[in-house]
Amino acid sequence: MFYSKKLKKFKEINHCFFSRNGGVSKGLYRSLNCGRGSNDKKQNVSKNLKIVSKKMKVDSNNIILMHQTHGNKVVQINKKNIKKQINSDSIITKIKGLALGVVTADCVPILLFDYQNKIVGCVHAGWKGAFKGIIKNTISKIRSVSPNNKIYACIGPCIGKKSYEVDIEFYKKFIFKSKKNKRYFFNKSEHKKLFDLRKFVTDKLIEQKVKVDHVNYDTFTESRNFFSYRRSSILKEKDYGRCISLIKLN
């Protein structure tokens, strides 16, 4: 369990970036796998969600998870859609007692709190979503609900720049969008680059005048604590678990 020092100061919220430890799943999913989209036993995922709900002091039925699509859609959770499937990569709410969650295995989990207006949110920011503007869209959505804001964000554990090897075509995609994006890439070899996803996401938040904190761990290298899609792919494992990050307005 990992916490933001800045978010921890606010008594109005509870939050946590959970590790892969402390659950009931076995094998590839050991042990706190909260990914409903994984091939883990459904009963184990349900048990794991109940474990995290107890830690968050919330009923497991009040954990709101998204069907994540690697897009840029943001949804505000209200009484009308609270029981529906949410197809998005970002959710926000003003409803007390709901734990908004994001599951990740290398992508960036972002937890948000608008202290001024008591709005919480979470974002699933893989490179695709971040590239498509999920962060700007999220902050715009919060400001459309309440215009005067004091927004704090924490970026949780994700793949580190030394672990994120990409090809030249990936690099060109970012450079074509903006030459300023060169600062997020480092040479690995003649045909390979290293991409700093954390820095890319951080700067997108700063551009929106958001104060940023970090829980800085590399999910790829820290196999004891985190699931990693890339690590599992390299090891030719059939599937992978997902860690969960949650934030709740008390």
Order of alpha helices (4+ residues) and beta strands (2+ residues): beta-alpha-beta-beta-beta-beta-beta-beta-beta-alpha-alpha-beta-beta-alpha-beta-beta-alpha-beta-alpha-beta
